[in-house]
Every structure is written in C-alpha cells, then in structure tokens.
Amino acid sequence: MPERVMPGRTGGLITLGAADALWVDLTSDSAVPTASGAFTCSPARAREGYVLLGSHVVATVSAGGGQWSVPEIEVRRAAAELNAVGMDRQDLIRIGPFRGAPRQAWHEEAALRWRQRITGELRELGGPERSARREVGRPYHLAGIDWRQILVEQTRDGTQRTWWLPRAVVRLLDAAEHTEAQWLQAARTRQTSAAATEPPSHPRQARNVSGRQPTSSEGPTVSLRPYNKELEGQLYSVLSRKPGTSRRVAGWACAVCRTVPAAVLDHCHEHGYVRAPVCQSCNTQERPDHLYSNDIRVANHYTRLFHTDTDDWLRHWHRCPGCRARTTLPLPHLAAWTAHIACRSLRPTHRAPRGRKPCGVLRVSWTASQNAPRSCLLTVAVDFCPSGEHRVLARVPYREAAERFRVWLAETAPAVAAVAGPDRLDGLPAQFRPVIADTSGEGLALF
C-alpha cells in the first residue's frame, strides 16, 4: 500500500484522530467490519498505554498536554493482519446468554472481556434493534471491530433470545483478550522490577499524565507453548478441582487449531478423561448440535469435523484413552458421523442451479446408550423434506455403527487408526466413573 503523509505525523507518530481515520481507510475492504473511534471512543484505553486493534496491541505515547499519539506503522500492521482474516457469516458461534451461567459485572473501564461487554450492552439496551434506535451514532466496537454489523439474534421457543457471531470473529476477539492480558501482565512486571531496582536516592522516573509508566512501543512478545500430551490420561473430575488449573490452561495454545490461546479443558463425557486444552471456538465447534438428550441435528459444521479437518479432530477425540482403546467416538459424535458419512448416499437430493443439493436437515436420535450396546439403536432421518416431514433414512445398531467407523477410520486417517485399539493401553479401567455434568452452559452434557 503506498505510503501517505498523515496529518499530525511527527517521527512516525500520528494523533489518535488521524489513527482512527487511517484504521477505517485501511480496513475498508476487510471481511471483518471495523468501526471508527477505535482509538478515541470507549472501550479504547489510550491513557493506559495501549489500544487493541483486532488481536494486535498498539502502544500509545504521551505527547504532553494531555495529547496522545500512536506509531503509524503499528496501525498499518494491525490493519494488514485483520485484512488477512477470512470470515464465513454462516459459521456462527453462540456467545450468550447462557442459562445458569453466573452474571459477571460489566463496566466501561474493565478490560476487554468481550463476551460480557456484548451481553451487558444488549441486556441494558434491550437487544440490537432497540439499541440501534435509542443509541444512533454510538460506536459499538471491540478491538476496532464493529460487532453490531455481524451480530445475529435468534429466538428459541418464541421467547428466549440468543446472540451469535461468526467463528472467525470469535477467535479474533479471544486472541485480543489474551493479548491484552499478556500486555497488562508484562506492564505490571516491568513496573514492579523498576520499583525494586530503582535507587532510593534518585528521583522516580517521570510518569505520564495518567500516573502510569510509559509503555514500550514494541510491547511484550509472549508465545503460547504447544500442548504435548501433558494431561494425557488424567480424569477431568479430578483435574478441574485442582487450584491453578485455569491459569495453566491459558498458557497453552489451542490443541486443535493451534492459533489462539486455550480457554477450557475439553474432556470426554463418556469416559471422563481430559482430551486437551482448547479455545472457546473449537470447543463450541466440537459440540454436537442437539435438540434433546438423545436427539441431535447434524449441522453444517460437521463438514469440517469429518471432511476438511478430519485428521485434527479424530486425533483430538482419540486423546481420550477410552475412545482410543475402543476405536470409537462418544455416542453423540458417532451418531453424527453415522448420519453425515455412513448414510450420506441415502439422503434425498433436489435440483439446484448448480446440480443437485441435499434435502432438508439431517437428524439422528438413539435409544438406550453406549453402556447397553445391544439395545442401542441409531435412527437417521431428514427434517423438512418435501416428501415427508420426518423421513427416516436408516436405523443402525450401535455396534454396526461402531464397526463402520473403525473401517472408515483406517481408510481416512490411518495414522490415527494405527495408535488405536484395545492393546494400546494396558491400564485402562474396566469401569468408568461418570463425569459430573457441567451446567455452567447450555448443551454441555452431551459431549
């Protein structure tokens, strides 16, 4: 992009107003919509030494007299990173509200905490439509991203409202939240070190007008460590109760996408073992879409799980020693695989402008459970089919579905299949203790 002379530019620094204009101009063609006021309007924290742009921290510099500037090159770098992000508006993640989740305090001066901020604003203003009427012109941005343009509101049972954002944006905001936490931690460490090593006979280093130490324009560079099976074979019910587990999890990169910090411990609800630390996005993507406790709808994201990123997800699921030893998947995942893969040829299709497209929405239910494999039966059906509202495609016994999966696994992911099997883990217990259901969010008991 050609270099331009920015108003107020001195020594590579530009004013916050000029930086706002530059940010909007550079990101005008980005797939992720951005907002003006990223530097000058809440929740910008220019006086605290930094501003978030996407997942990038841009340091601010006090120019005296209450004026602040930022390095122009950092704004351009953050814009280039954001412009490289692709976004699928149909690939959505629910961000709230969740039944039974504790309500956390939300206020303007807090750190990013983007989920709480969005939920808090929507609850205060009565939803996106009403807030748009009442607060015309108010900037709705987080890390320079205009989340209102891409927020999707859905209504369940005609009463309960839920809010959704594209997966790419969720990952971006999660990364921004982690970057900000690392920045603040590094800034506190620098202040503590400076105070400890400063000779008492010398006056303290001049502080900026906000009373805080000036921050380096480079910022901290904290790299996430990759997950290397440190938690393999541990029970979630034990590990989740150990103090400091959440801080330990946040130090790893997501074990699936390996691009953003981990936030939760994913675990197998059938066998009770920890799989790996993952980010919120991957944890949500892995969760089966369900209607009831024994009935799931096979959504579009299963294409990624069983086609695009098959090796990564199969390897992740088989981090559970129980699933790996039995060369299978937890029942909801096995049911989704049966409907999406094993019964694919049975699904009716209809004419479309570009060939034919699958009909309706796949749905699979089951009787009994994996603990009674002889009586467990999977029923695959199509909802919203013109030839029948609930057209049944197949009824597959659990054992047959598991055997089909073993054959498919050996053909599709031979490296994963090679380390699976009953002879791969001698210490596997014969009986598993059920994991205590986590009720802090909706739909967690299935996976």
N, C-alpha and C positions, 0 to 999 in steps of 0.2 A: 504494500500500500504506500503511495507516495507520501513523503514527509510534508507536513503542513506547519506553518507558523501559527502557534496558538496565542491568543491574546493573553497578556499577563505572564508570558513564559520567561523565566529567568533561570539560567543554569540548569535547564532540563526540568524545572518545576513549573507547574501551572496551577492556577487558582481552582478552588473546588467547583465554582460555577463553570469554568472552562472545561474542567474534567467531566462534569455532567454532560455537557454538550458533546464532547468527544466520545464519551461512552455510548450515548444514544446513536451517534452517527456511525461509529464503527460496528455496532451490533444490529444495525437496521435490517440486515438480511439473515440474522441468526434464526435457527429453528426454534430456539427458546426465546420468547418475548422478553424484552428488557424494559425498564422504566427510567424516566428522568428522575432526578432527585436522589440518585443512589449515594451521592456524597453529602448532600445538603439537607435531606429530609429524613425523618425517623424511618427505620431504625439505624441510620448511619451513626457511627461513633468516631467521627473525625477527631474530636477533642481527647479521645482515649488513645490516640496514636495509630489508628488503623481504620480501614473501611473494607468490607467484604465485597468482592465483585465475582460472582459465580463462586467457584471453590478457591479463589485466589485472594490473598491478603495484600492490600495496597497500603503501605505505610504513609502516614501524614506527617508533615513537617510544619512546625510553628514558624510563621514568618514575622511574628511580632505584631503588637497592636491588636491581638485577637484574630489575626488573619491566618489562614491555613492553606497549605499547598500540598500537592502530591507529585511524584515523578511521572512525567508523561509516558515514559517507556513502560512503566508498570501498568498503566491503564491500557495501553496498546497490547501488552502481553496478556492481560486478563481477558480482553475482548477477543483475541485470537483463540484462546483456549475455549471460550464459550461458543464461538462460531464453529468450532470443530465438533460440537456435541450434536448428535442426531436425536430426533425425538419422534416417537410413534404416539400420536394422540389417542389411539385405540388401546394402547397397552397401559392400563391405569392401575394405580395402587390406592387403596383406601387409606386416608390419613386421619379420619375421625368423623364424628365422635365414636368412641368405643364404649359399649355397655360394661359397667363395672370398673372401668379404669379410673384411678384417682384423679381428681381435678387438681391440676397444679396451678399455682399462682402465675399470672401473666401480667407483665407491666412493660412500659416502653423502654425502661433503662436496662432491662435484663439482657443477657447475651442472646445469641440468635434464637435457639430453641424454637425452630421454625414451626414445628407441629403445634406447639402450644400457642404460638402467636396467631397462626391462621385460625385455629379453633376458637381462640379468645376473641378475635375480631369478628368472626362470623356469629358467635353467640351474642356479643354485645350489640351488633348491628342488625341481627335478625336475618342473616343469610345474604348471599351475594347480590340478589336483585334489589332487596330493600336498601342495602348499604350503598348500592350504586345510585339510588335516588336521593338518599339522605346526605351522602358524602361526595358529591360531584367535585372532581378536581383533586381529591385527596390521593396522594401517591400510595399505592399498595405494592410495595416491593420488599423482597427479602434477598439480600446479597445482589442487589441490582436487577433481580428478576421480577417481572410483573406477574405474580401468581394468579391474579384475578382473571387474566385473559385465558388461562388454561385450566382453571378450576372447573370440575364437573360435579354437579349436585344430583344425587339420585334419591328417590323416595321409596322406602320399603313399607309395605302394608298400608300405604296411603298416609302414614303419619311420621315415621322415623326418617329424618333426613341424614344422608351420609355424604361426605365430601371426598373427592378423588383427584389425584394429579398423575400426569404421565410418569412412568417409571424412570426415564432419563432425568427428569427434573428432581424426583425424589432422591436419586443417587447424587445429583449435583448439590442439593441442599444438605444432605447428610455429610458429604465431603466438606462443605463450607463450615458446618457446625464443628466438625472435627478439627479443621484447620484453625478455626478461631480458638478452640480450647487449647491447642498446642501453642498458638501465638501468646495467649494470655499466660500460660504456664511458663513459657520461656521468658516473658517480660518480668514476671514475678521473681523468677530465679535470678535474672540479671540485677534487679533492684536489691534483692537480698544479698547477693555477692558483693555488689558495690558498697552497700552499707557496712558489710562485715570487714571489707579490706580498706575502707577509707580511713586515713589517719585522722585522729580526733583534733589535731592542731590546725588542720586545713579547713577552710570553709567548704560546705557542701557544694556539689556541682549544681549549676543553675538549672532550675526546673522550668518547664514550660508553663504557660499561663493557667493551665488546668491543675497544676500541682503535681503532675506525673512526670517521670523521667522521659526524655525523648527516646523514641524507639528507632532502631536501625532500619534503614530503608530496605535492607535485604530481607529482614525477618528471619525467624527460625526455620531451619530445614530439618524436620523430624520425619524420618522414613519409617513406615509401618513394617514390622517384621512379618515374614510369611509364616503361615501355620504349617508346622512339621510334625503332626500327629502327637503333640504334647499331651493331649487329653484323651488319647485313644483308650478305649476300654473302661472309662470311668462312668459311673452312674450319675445321671443328671440330678436325681433326687438328693444325692449326697453333695455333689459339687456346687449346686446352686445355693446351698446353705452356707458355704464357706465364706467368711468375710474377705473382701477384696477381690472377689471373682469378677465383678463387673469392670473394675479398673484393669484387671488383667486382660479381659476380653477386648477392651478398647485399644490395647496395644498391638493387636494383630490386624493384618489385612483380611478382608473377607475371603474365606477359603474357597468360595465358588468363583466370583468374578475377579477377585484379586486386584481390584482397582480402588476400592473405598474402604474406610475403616470398618471393622466388625462392630456390631452393636449388641447382638444377642447370641446365646448358645443354642444352636439348633440341635434337637435331640429326637430320637425315635420314641414315639409314644407306645409302640407295641413292646419293645424290649427294654426301654429305659436307659439306653446308652447315649452319651453325648456323641454327636457327629462331628461338629466343628463350629468355631465362631464364624458367624455370617453377618452381613449387613441387613438392614431392615428390608431393603428392596428384594434381595434374594430370599430372605425368609418368607416374604409375602408371596413371591412368585412360586415358591415350592409348595405353599399351602394349597390343598385342593379346594376348589370352589364347591361349596356344599349347600344343600337345602335343609337336610335333616341329618340325624346322627348316622344314618345308614344309606344316604342318598346324596350323590354329588352330580354336579353339572360339569361336563368336560369343556372347559373354556379354551379360548384361542392360545393361552399361554402354554398349553401342553405341547404345542408345536415346537417351542423352544426346548422344553424338557425332554422330548423324545425324538427330536429331529436336529435342530440347529446346534444345540449344546449338549448332545446326548452323553458323550463321554464324561464331561464335567459333572453332570447331575447324577449319573449312575455311580461314578466313583464317590461322590458325596454321600449318596444314600447308603452305599456299602461301607462307609466308615463305621456304621453300626455293626458290631460283631455278630449280633443275632441275624440281621438281614444277610450279612456276608456269608455266614456259615450255612444258611438255608438257601442261598442263591435266590432270594426273592425280594419283594418290596413290602412295606407296610400296606395293609389291606386297601386303604383309600387310593394309594398310588397304583397298586396292582389293578384295582378296578378301573382307574382312569386309563392305564396302559391297555387293558383289555378292550375297552371301548374305542380308544383312539387308534390303536395299532392292530390288534388281533381281529377286530370286527370292522375294519375300515372298508373292506370290499363289500360289506353288506349294507352300508349306508346309502340310501337313495340319493340321486342327484337330479338336478333340473337344468334346463337350458339357460345359458347366460350369454351376454355379448361376447365373451371370450371362452367359448367352450361350454363346460358344464360346472356347476358349483354344488357342493354338498347341501343337502336339505336340512332345515331345522337346526335344532340344538341337541347334541348328544347328552344323554343322561344315563347314569348307571346306579343301580341300587343292589343291595345284597341282604340275604337273610343270615342269621347267626353271625359267626365271626371266624377269624383265623384260628381261634382256640378250639373250634369244633369244625375242622376242615371237611369232614364227611357230609355235614348238613349245610355248609356254607355254599350258597348259590348266587352268582352274579347275573343280574338281568340288565341287558343293554337295550335302551330304547331311544327313540327320536321324538322330542317335543316339537310342537308347532309344525308338524308335517302336514301338507295339504291332503295327503291320502289317509291321514289318521293322526289325531292329536297326540296320542301316546303309542306310537307304533313300536312294537317290540321287535328288535333285530335278532337277539340271541339270548340264550340262557346258558351260562358257562359255569360248571362246577369249579370251586376254588382250586382243587388240586390240578385240574386241567389247565386253568389259567396260569398257575404257578409253573407248570411244566412247559407251557408255551413260552412263558417269559424266559426260562432258562435257555431254551433253544435260540430265541431271538437275541438274548444277551451274548451268547457265544458267537453269533454271526455279526452282531452290530458293534460290540465293544469287547473284543477278545482279550484285551489287556485286563479289563475289569473282571471278566469271567475267569481268567486264569488264577486269580487270587481268591476266588470264591469257592465254597464247598464245605461240607461237614468236616473234612480232615484238615482244615486250615487253622482251626482254633481248638486246642485241646481243653482249655479251661473254661469253655462255655457252659454256664449252668443249665441244668435241665429245665428248671422252672424260673420264670421271670417275675419279679415283683412289679406290679403296675405303677406307672409314674403318676404322681399326684397331679391332677388336672390343673393347668394354669388358667385361671379365669380372669386374668387381667385384660384380655382382649377377646373379641368375638371369634369363634370358629377355631380355637386353638386345640380343642380336644381330639380333633380328627387325625392330626399328622404327627 
